[in-house]
Amino acid sequence: MKATELDKRFDEGDDITEELDLDNARRPLRKQKRVNVDFPTWMIDSLDREAARLGVTRQSIIKIWLAERLEQHHPH
């Protein structure tokens, strides 16, 4: 199937999952690299409260906030 046909079906709301090779799917620019960052205790406490309020993990809230700030300074 050509990409234009796939796009058309998707835009029309058709279920295109049968056309996708999900076993080999990749997320571009999503390769991860582990880093260690030391935060003061008060900051960890604040992060944990906000993460709990939003129902996400501490790591998620850090990633979300960093991504938002980076997007503000370097929009796509």
Secondary structure as UniProt FT lines:
FT   HELIX           3..11
FT   TURN            12..13
FT   HELIX           17..19
FT   HELIX           22..24
FT   TURN            28..29
FT   HELIX           41..54
FT   HELIX           58..73
//
